[in-house]
Amino acid sequence: MKVRFTVSAADLDVARGDLLAVLLDEKLEYAVTKRCRLRPEAEKWLKAAEDKKLLDHMYTAGEGVKFGTVAFLALPLEAFQEPEDQVRTAAAKALDYARNRNLRKVAFVLETKAGAGLAAQIVDAAVFGLYEFTEYRKSRYQFAEMQVELLVPKDTVAAVRRTVKERQAVVEAANDARTLVNITGSELPPERIAAAAKKVAAKHKLQFTLLRKADLEREKFTGILNVGAGSANPPVMFALKHSGGKGAAIDLALVGKGVTFDTGGISLKPWDKMWEMKGDMAGAAAVIGVMQALAALGVKKNIVGIVPAAENRPDAKAYLPGDVLRYRNGVTVEIHSTDAEGRLILADGLIWAQEKFKAKTVIDIATLTGACVRALGMDITGVMGNDAKLVQSLISAGARSGEKMWELPLPVEYKEMLLSTVADIKNVGGALAGASTAGLFLQRFINDGVKWAHLDIAGTFETDKRKRYFLGAGGTGVMVRTLVELARTLN
């Protein structure tokens, strides 16, 4: 569902619509001033929430205002969430209430400057919460667009309009990443994800570079060629370049894992939940979304997004456990599992980022390890890297964007777990510390002097049920908001 935002000065004498939403924070500092006509009722419902007598949000007749319904949204009732996520979830719940009742205009009264500061969170709630994937079924709703109005102090209107416009561009890019993740693997093989990225490049004036199979063979990108060898759909690698900064130097390179479907190859996965592997290209989707948003925002940095894309299938031509791959940088890798394929194609992407684009700061994003899921669960992205400042900048950008991360170690002692008896390294390190050994594998392909971080989104790239701020089942678009925020603030 599309969302059309308006921002107006808070004046309940003229504001009108179907539903008026009032956010009840613990001190009523967000929505209503002490002079507001809704203040007495807001105080009553906040007290009921504090006394646990209000078990859900209250929807009541809009008496005294030109709205059919008023929603009093008690933020403290949203247990086990960060304060900003309480805002997102409460706002999304009001919007969902309206959508289910065919109410097409929802306004949020934010009479205070603290309330005006919630604009980005309400945009998140609306654009994420009202998203619906309808590629394979009809919409469940009777209309395709909702109007969301923010009623803010008069002297903040211009600033809030800028915030809303910028945030909407970012979250819509994250939704486009969600859509890519939700499309079936049969309909999005490597060349089609490249075509989707090319469309983004053309629309947003990004430079697009594509390496097809013959190019990959000529350039000796062995990881992606071997992972894709068992598929009838040839592998590709492509780059999207945003030239917004001064000079030619690349400020940041992003490398996204693009395994468009992962059967595990010869090391075949169990059938249970294999269908989720259509989303093994969520890192690639995130990179495409980030580049789209950076171009839309006109970020004044030079940034390249790289996607190695392959389909991992078992076939007579598939690569085998025990094979040794020789990368173009000279590193040899013994294959112990063809299901540890993501790191193999990411290595090629990392090499390309450093050789062709001369990037000195590189971040890769990948649905990489079940070990990260077991360690951090489904809501926290694992991050590791060779530069403490870069890692902390990512964590901070995530905190500002509503995406949680936790740093995992890269212990030098664990490098021994990757040693091979026939090659420089092997592609798995055993049953223990799988997230860290995967990170150490990738680090082997980072040149001296290059700042690098790795984001493991294996747990956070999708959800199988509606979760906080009504983020529906399917792809989550994770890391788009964080990486845009990082790119905009990168020194």
DORODO-70456 format. One record per residue (C-alpha): residue number from 1; residue in one letter; chain; x, y negated, z negated. Coordinates in steps of 0.05 Angstrom, whole numbers. Layout:
DORODO-70456
ATOM:NUM:A:A:X:Y:Z
...
This chain:
DORODO-70456
ATOM:1:M:A:0:0:0
ATOM:2:K:A:26:-69:19
ATOM:3:V:A:31:-124:-34
ATOM:4:R:A:21:-198:-20
ATOM:5:F:A:49:-242:-75
ATOM:6:T:A:29:-314:-92
ATOM:7:V:A:57:-357:-147
ATOM:8:S:A:15:-414:-176
ATOM:9:A:A:15:-461:-235
ATOM:10:A:A:-22:-430:-294
ATOM:11:D:A:-91:-462:-296
ATOM:12:L:A:-147:-416:-318
ATOM:13:D:A:-198:-469:-298
ATOM:14:V:A:-184:-457:-225
ATOM:15:A:A:-150:-388:-221
ATOM:16:R:A:-196:-334:-197
ATOM:17:G:A:-194:-261:-175
ATOM:18:D:A:-217:-191:-193
ATOM:19:L:A:-172:-175:-252
ATOM:20:L:A:-132:-220:-299
ATOM:21:A:A:-75:-185:-336
ATOM:22:V:A:-50:-209:-404
ATOM:23:L:A:15:-179:-430
ATOM:24:L:A:15:-171:-506
ATOM:25:D:A:86:-171:-530
ATOM:26:E:A:100:-169:-604
ATOM:27:K:A:98:-244:-614
ATOM:28:L:A:53:-264:-555
ATOM:29:E:A:111:-301:-524
ATOM:30:Y:A:100:-276:-453
ATOM:31:A:A:29:-290:-430
ATOM:32:V:A:-9:-343:-468
ATOM:33:T:A:7:-407:-505
ATOM:34:K:A:-27:-424:-571
ATOM:35:R:A:-74:-470:-534
ATOM:36:C:A:-97:-417:-484
ATOM:37:R:A:-171:-399:-488
ATOM:38:L:A:-151:-325:-486
ATOM:39:R:A:-106:-332:-547
ATOM:40:P:A:-157:-310:-601
ATOM:41:E:A:-176:-247:-563
ATOM:42:A:A:-103:-232:-547
ATOM:43:E:A:-86:-237:-621
ATOM:44:K:A:-143:-190:-638
ATOM:45:W:A:-120:-136:-589
ATOM:46:L:A:-47:-144:-609
ATOM:47:K:A:-66:-133:-682
ATOM:48:A:A:-106:-71:-662
ATOM:49:A:A:-46:-45:-624
ATOM:50:E:A:0:-57:-684
ATOM:51:D:A:-50:-21:-730
ATOM:52:K:A:-53:38:-680
ATOM:53:K:A:-127:25:-671
ATOM:54:L:A:-118:10:-597
ATOM:55:L:A:-95:73:-563
ATOM:56:D:A:-96:47:-493
ATOM:57:H:A:-99:-19:-456
ATOM:58:M:A:-164:-58:-463
ATOM:59:Y:A:-205:-77:-402
ATOM:60:T:A:-262:-124:-417
ATOM:61:A:A:-309:-173:-384
ATOM:62:G:A:-275:-237:-361
ATOM:63:E:A:-315:-285:-403
ATOM:64:G:A:-291:-357:-400
ATOM:65:V:A:-248:-346:-338
ATOM:66:K:A:-263:-337:-264
ATOM:67:F:A:-243:-263:-263
ATOM:68:G:A:-290:-204:-266
ATOM:69:T:A:-245:-165:-314
ATOM:70:V:A:-189:-183:-363
ATOM:71:A:A:-137:-130:-381
ATOM:72:F:A:-101:-137:-448
ATOM:73:L:A:-37:-97:-440
ATOM:74:A:A:-4:-79:-507
ATOM:75:L:A:70:-70:-492
ATOM:76:P:A:89:-39:-560
ATOM:77:L:A:43:20:-543
ATOM:78:E:A:90:41:-486
ATOM:79:A:A:132:87:-529
ATOM:80:F:A:203:110:-512
ATOM:81:Q:A:216:56:-461
ATOM:82:E:A:263:-3:-456
ATOM:83:P:A:227:-70:-464
ATOM:84:E:A:233:-87:-390
ATOM:85:D:A:205:-18:-372
ATOM:86:Q:A:147:-31:-420
ATOM:87:V:A:131:-92:-377
ATOM:88:R:A:137:-54:-312
ATOM:89:T:A:94:4:-336
ATOM:90:A:A:40:-40:-367
ATOM:91:A:A:36:-83:-304
ATOM:92:A:A:34:-22:-259
ATOM:93:K:A:-22:8:-301
ATOM:94:A:A:-64:-54:-292
ATOM:95:L:A:-52:-52:-217
ATOM:96:D:A:-69:22:-213
ATOM:97:Y:A:-133:8:-252
ATOM:98:A:A:-151:-45:-200
ATOM:99:R:A:-133:-2:-141
ATOM:100:N:A:-176:56:-166
ATOM:101:R:A:-236:9:-172
ATOM:102:N:A:-225:-26:-105
ATOM:103:L:A:-205:-92:-138
ATOM:104:R:A:-161:-128:-89
ATOM:105:K:A:-135:-189:-126
ATOM:106:V:A:-98:-183:-192
ATOM:107:A:A:-67:-242:-229
ATOM:108:F:A:-18:-241:-286
ATOM:109:V:A:-22:-300:-334
ATOM:110:L:A:48:-319:-354
ATOM:111:E:A:39:-388:-385
ATOM:112:T:A:107:-389:-420
ATOM:113:K:A:177:-393:-393
ATOM:114:A:A:191:-326:-425
ATOM:115:G:A:133:-299:-385
ATOM:116:A:A:157:-331:-321
ATOM:117:G:A:222:-294:-333
ATOM:118:L:A:185:-228:-322
ATOM:119:A:A:172:-241:-248
ATOM:120:A:A:223:-190:-224
ATOM:121:Q:A:195:-135:-269
ATOM:122:I:A:124:-149:-244
ATOM:123:V:A:148:-145:-172
ATOM:124:D:A:180:-78:-189
ATOM:125:A:A:114:-55:-219
ATOM:126:A:A:73:-76:-159
ATOM:127:V:A:118:-54:-102
ATOM:128:F:A:140:11:-135
ATOM:129:G:A:75:27:-169
ATOM:130:L:A:30:15:-109
ATOM:131:Y:A:75:54:-61
ATOM:132:E:A:41:113:-27
ATOM:133:F:A:73:163:21
ATOM:134:T:A:22:177:75
ATOM:135:E:A:63:210:130
ATOM:136:Y:A:26:276:123
ATOM:137:R:A:-42:257:92
ATOM:138:K:A:-91:200:90
ATOM:139:S:A:-88:146:37
ATOM:140:R:A:-130:159:-25
ATOM:141:Y:A:-151:86:-27
ATOM:142:Q:A:-201:45:12
ATOM:143:F:A:-156:-14:28
ATOM:144:A:A:-84:-23:50
ATOM:145:E:A:-63:-88:16
ATOM:146:M:A:-69:-118:-54
ATOM:147:Q:A:-58:-191:-72
ATOM:148:V:A:-17:-203:-136
ATOM:149:E:A:-14:-273:-164
ATOM:150:L:A:33:-297:-218
ATOM:151:L:A:6:-356:-259
ATOM:152:V:A:67:-390:-289
ATOM:153:P:A:86:-458:-319
ATOM:154:K:A:84:-512:-267
ATOM:155:D:A:158:-529:-272
ATOM:156:T:A:178:-457:-258
ATOM:157:V:A:136:-445:-195
ATOM:158:A:A:192:-458:-144
ATOM:159:A:A:243:-415:-182
ATOM:160:V:A:193:-358:-191
ATOM:161:R:A:175:-359:-118
ATOM:162:R:A:248:-350:-100
ATOM:163:T:A:255:-293:-150
ATOM:164:V:A:192:-259:-123
ATOM:165:K:A:215:-265:-50
ATOM:166:E:A:284:-237:-65
ATOM:167:R:A:261:-182:-110
ATOM:168:Q:A:207:-160:-62
ATOM:169:A:A:260:-152:-7
ATOM:170:V:A:302:-107:-52
ATOM:171:V:A:245:-64:-78
ATOM:172:E:A:215:-56:-9
ATOM:173:A:A:283:-31:15
ATOM:174:A:A:282:19:-43
ATOM:175:N:A:213:41:-21
ATOM:176:D:A:240:52:50
ATOM:177:A:A:294:96:19
ATOM:178:R:A:239:134:-18
ATOM:179:T:A:204:146:48
ATOM:180:L:A:267:174:80
ATOM:181:V:A:275:222:22
ATOM:182:N:A:202:244:27
ATOM:183:I:A:205:262:101
ATOM:184:T:A:215:336:114
ATOM:185:G:A:283:363:133
ATOM:186:S:A:258:389:200
ATOM:187:E:A:236:319:219
ATOM:188:L:A:299:283:195
ATOM:189:P:A:361:320:220
ATOM:190:P:A:427:282:224
ATOM:191:E:A:416:247:290
ATOM:192:R:A:347:223:268
ATOM:193:I:A:372:193:204
ATOM:194:A:A:425:158:246
ATOM:195:A:A:369:133:291
ATOM:196:A:A:330:107:231
ATOM:197:A:A:393:70:207
ATOM:198:K:A:403:41:277
ATOM:199:K:A:333:12:275
ATOM:200:V:A:349:-21:208
ATOM:201:A:A:414:-48:238
ATOM:202:A:A:378:-77:298
ATOM:203:K:A:323:-110:255
ATOM:204:H:A:372:-140:205
ATOM:205:K:A:430:-156:252
ATOM:206:L:A:478:-106:222
ATOM:207:Q:A:536:-78:263
ATOM:208:F:A:523:-4:276
ATOM:209:T:A:577:48:291
ATOM:210:L:A:561:121:306
ATOM:211:L:A:608:180:311
ATOM:212:R:A:576:241:345
ATOM:213:K:A:603:312:342
ATOM:214:A:A:654:301:398
ATOM:215:D:A:680:238:362
ATOM:216:L:A:684:276:296
ATOM:217:E:A:724:331:330
ATOM:218:R:A:771:281:362
ATOM:219:E:A:782:245:296
ATOM:220:K:A:790:311:258
ATOM:221:F:A:735:300:206
ATOM:222:T:A:737:372:184
ATOM:223:G:A:690:371:124
ATOM:224:I:A:629:346:161
ATOM:225:L:A:643:390:222
ATOM:226:N:A:647:453:179
ATOM:227:V:A:587:438:136
ATOM:228:G:A:546:425:200
ATOM:229:A:A:574:484:239
ATOM:230:G:A:516:531:222
ATOM:231:S:A:462:484:246
ATOM:232:A:A:433:474:315
ATOM:233:N:A:429:400:296
ATOM:234:P:A:499:370:304
ATOM:235:P:A:530:328:249
ATOM:236:V:A:542:253:256
ATOM:237:M:A:575:198:216
ATOM:238:F:A:554:126:221
ATOM:239:A:A:567:58:190
ATOM:240:L:A:525:-4:178
ATOM:241:K:A:566:-68:169
ATOM:242:H:A:541:-133:139
ATOM:243:S:A:588:-191:154
ATOM:244:G:A:565:-245:107
ATOM:245:G:A:631:-266:76
ATOM:246:K:A:691:-306:98
ATOM:247:G:A:745:-272:138
ATOM:248:A:A:745:-199:160
ATOM:249:A:A:765:-163:96
ATOM:250:I:A:713:-114:69
ATOM:251:D:A:691:-132:-2
ATOM:252:L:A:656:-66:-15
ATOM:253:A:A:646:1:20
ATOM:254:L:A:588:47:2
ATOM:255:V:A:589:120:22
ATOM:256:G:A:524:160:17
ATOM:257:K:A:518:235:21
ATOM:258:G:A:473:253:80
ATOM:259:V:A:459:327:77
ATOM:260:T:A:392:325:112
ATOM:261:F:A:375:395:87
ATOM:262:D:A:416:441:43
ATOM:263:T:A:403:515:45
ATOM:264:G:A:469:528:11
ATOM:265:G:A:497:557:75
ATOM:266:I:A:527:627:69
ATOM:267:S:A:525:616:-7
ATOM:268:L:A:450:614:0
ATOM:269:K:A:409:580:-53
ATOM:270:P:A:351:616:-88
ATOM:271:W:A:284:603:-54
ATOM:272:D:A:254:571:-117
ATOM:273:K:A:251:496:-107
ATOM:274:M:A:295:498:-45
ATOM:275:W:A:243:452:-14
ATOM:276:E:A:271:396:-57
ATOM:277:M:A:335:399:-14
ATOM:278:K:A:301:356:39
ATOM:279:G:A:323:301:-9
ATOM:280:D:A:397:320:-9
ATOM:281:M:A:406:258:34
ATOM:282:A:A:382:210:-21
ATOM:283:G:A:451:179:-26
ATOM:284:A:A:448:164:49
ATOM:285:A:A:378:135:41
ATOM:286:A:A:403:91:-16
ATOM:287:V:A:460:64:26
ATOM:288:I:A:414:48:84
ATOM:289:G:A:366:13:36
ATOM:290:V:A:422:-27:4
ATOM:291:M:A:447:-51:71
ATOM:292:Q:A:377:-71:92
ATOM:293:A:A:367:-111:28
ATOM:294:L:A:436:-145:32
ATOM:295:A:A:421:-168:102
ATOM:296:A:A:351:-192:84
ATOM:297:L:A:379:-232:26
ATOM:298:G:A:437:-260:67
ATOM:299:V:A:489:-239:14
ATOM:300:K:A:554:-275:27
ATOM:301:K:A:599:-213:24
ATOM:302:N:A:628:-166:76
ATOM:303:I:A:600:-98:60
ATOM:304:V:A:599:-32:98
ATOM:305:G:A:554:27:86
ATOM:306:I:A:578:95:111
ATOM:307:V:A:537:158:118
ATOM:308:P:A:566:226:136
ATOM:309:A:A:505:268:156
ATOM:310:A:A:501:343:167
ATOM:311:E:A:452:400:158
ATOM:312:N:A:478:459:116
ATOM:313:R:A:450:524:144
ATOM:314:P:A:473:597:148
ATOM:315:D:A:488:620:219
ATOM:316:A:A:537:660:259
ATOM:317:K:A:579:597:267
ATOM:318:A:A:573:575:194
ATOM:319:Y:A:636:563:153
ATOM:320:L:A:653:617:103
ATOM:321:P:A:676:624:31
ATOM:322:G:A:751:633:33
ATOM:323:D:A:760:586:93
ATOM:324:V:A:813:532:86
ATOM:325:L:A:797:463:113
ATOM:326:R:A:853:414:132
ATOM:327:Y:A:831:341:125
ATOM:328:R:A:859:286:169
ATOM:329:N:A:896:258:109
ATOM:330:G:A:933:324:101
ATOM:331:V:A:896:352:40
ATOM:332:T:A:877:426:47
ATOM:333:V:A:814:453:13
ATOM:334:E:A:797:526:0
ATOM:335:I:A:722:539:3
ATOM:336:H:A:697:579:-56
ATOM:337:S:A:624:560:-46
ATOM:338:T:A:591:534:17
ATOM:339:D:A:537:505:-30
ATOM:340:A:A:588:454:-56
ATOM:341:E:A:583:419:11
ATOM:342:G:A:567:348:-8
ATOM:343:R:A:637:333:-33
ATOM:344:L:A:665:360:32
ATOM:345:I:A:628:310:76
ATOM:346:L:A:637:254:26
ATOM:347:A:A:712:264:32
ATOM:348:D:A:708:247:106
ATOM:349:G:A:666:186:90
ATOM:350:L:A:716:162:38
ATOM:351:I:A:774:172:87
ATOM:352:W:A:737:132:141
ATOM:353:A:A:720:76:93
ATOM:354:Q:A:794:68:75
ATOM:355:E:A:826:80:143
ATOM:356:K:A:779:45:191
ATOM:357:F:A:749:-8:146
ATOM:358:K:A:809:-19:100
ATOM:359:A:A:763:-21:40
ATOM:360:K:A:796:-33:-27
ATOM:361:T:A:733:-21:-68
ATOM:362:V:A:692:41:-52
ATOM:363:I:A:631:71:-85
ATOM:364:D:A:600:137:-65
ATOM:365:I:A:529:158:-80
ATOM:366:A:A:508:230:-78
ATOM:367:T:A:460:283:-103
ATOM:368:L:A:521:322:-122
ATOM:369:T:A:517:369:-182
ATOM:370:G:A:467:407:-224
ATOM:371:A:A:518:398:-280
ATOM:372:C:A:502:323:-282
ATOM:373:V:A:427:339:-287
ATOM:374:R:A:440:386:-345
ATOM:375:A:A:484:334:-380
ATOM:376:L:A:441:272:-370
ATOM:377:G:A:372:296:-350
ATOM:378:M:A:325:264:-299
ATOM:379:D:A:329:191:-318
ATOM:380:I:A:403:174:-323
ATOM:381:T:A:452:171:-266
ATOM:382:G:A:523:195:-279
ATOM:383:V:A:579:148:-261
ATOM:384:M:A:654:159:-261
ATOM:385:G:A:713:124:-229
ATOM:386:N:A:785:103:-231
ATOM:387:D:A:773:30:-249
ATOM:388:A:A:742:14:-317
ATOM:389:K:A:718:-55:-295
ATOM:390:L:A:683:-28:-234
ATOM:391:V:A:648:27:-274
ATOM:392:Q:A:626:-23:-327
ATOM:393:S:A:601:-71:-273
ATOM:394:L:A:558:-15:-245
ATOM:395:I:A:529:2:-313
ATOM:396:S:A:514:-71:-326
ATOM:397:A:A:483:-81:-258
ATOM:398:G:A:440:-20:-271
ATOM:399:A:A:418:-47:-338
ATOM:400:R:A:396:-112:-306
ATOM:401:S:A:361:-75:-250
ATOM:402:G:A:323:-23:-291
ATOM:403:E:A:367:37:-272
ATOM:404:K:A:404:73:-328
ATOM:405:M:A:474:101:-321
ATOM:406:W:A:523:137:-366
ATOM:407:E:A:598:144:-355
ATOM:408:L:A:626:214:-349
ATOM:409:P:A:700:228:-357
ATOM:410:L:A:752:246:-304
ATOM:411:P:A:802:283:-350
ATOM:412:V:A:870:294:-319
ATOM:413:E:A:871:362:-354
ATOM:414:Y:A:812:385:-312
ATOM:415:K:A:850:376:-247
ATOM:416:E:A:880:444:-260
ATOM:417:M:A:810:474:-252
ATOM:418:L:A:811:454:-179
ATOM:419:L:A:879:484:-161
ATOM:420:S:A:878:537:-107
ATOM:421:T:A:928:594:-96
ATOM:422:V:A:926:584:-20
ATOM:423:A:A:911:510:-10
ATOM:424:D:A:921:444:-46
ATOM:425:I:A:853:448:-80
ATOM:426:K:A:788:487:-78
ATOM:427:N:A:719:458:-73
ATOM:428:V:A:692:481:-139
ATOM:429:G:A:723:481:-208
ATOM:430:G:A:683:536:-243
ATOM:431:A:A:623:538:-288
ATOM:432:L:A:646:484:-337
ATOM:433:A:A:648:408:-329
ATOM:434:G:A:620:412:-259
ATOM:435:A:A:603:338:-253
ATOM:436:S:A:673:317:-274
ATOM:437:T:A:709:367:-230
ATOM:438:A:A:667:344:-171
ATOM:439:G:A:688:273:-186
ATOM:440:L:A:761:295:-191
ATOM:441:F:A:754:329:-123
ATOM:442:L:A:730:263:-92
ATOM:443:Q:A:785:224:-127
ATOM:444:R:A:836:266:-89
ATOM:445:F:A:813:228:-27
ATOM:446:I:A:822:158:-56
ATOM:447:N:A:886:122:-37
ATOM:448:D:A:931:88:-87
ATOM:449:G:A:908:18:-103
ATOM:450:V:A:836:30:-82
ATOM:451:K:A:782:19:-135
ATOM:452:W:A:731:75:-133
ATOM:453:A:A:668:97:-169
ATOM:454:H:A:623:157:-159
ATOM:455:L:A:549:158:-173
ATOM:456:D:A:517:227:-184
ATOM:457:I:A:442:219:-172
ATOM:458:A:A:425:293:-172
ATOM:459:G:A:376:283:-230
ATOM:460:T:A:349:214:-213
ATOM:461:F:A:337:216:-138
ATOM:462:E:A:266:244:-145
ATOM:463:T:A:211:259:-194
ATOM:464:D:A:158:313:-191
ATOM:465:K:A:106:273:-229
ATOM:466:R:A:84:202:-242
ATOM:467:K:A:132:170:-291
ATOM:468:R:A:147:103:-321
ATOM:469:Y:A:119:42:-284
ATOM:470:F:A:77:91:-243
ATOM:471:L:A:135:113:-199
ATOM:472:G:A:99:168:-162
ATOM:473:A:A:123:238:-146
ATOM:474:G:A:177:244:-93
ATOM:475:G:A:238:201:-78
ATOM:476:T:A:254:145:-127
ATOM:477:G:A:299:100:-85
ATOM:478:V:A:348:102:-142
ATOM:479:M:A:411:59:-139
ATOM:480:V:A:385:10:-86
ATOM:481:R:A:369:-43:-139
ATOM:482:T:A:433:-30:-177
ATOM:483:L:A:479:-32:-116
ATOM:484:V:A:447:-95:-89
ATOM:485:E:A:456:-128:-157
ATOM:486:L:A:528:-106:-159
ATOM:487:A:A:543:-130:-89
ATOM:488:R:A:513:-198:-103
ATOM:489:T:A:554:-208:-166
ATOM:490:L:A:619:-173:-144
ATOM:491:N:A:681:-216:-154
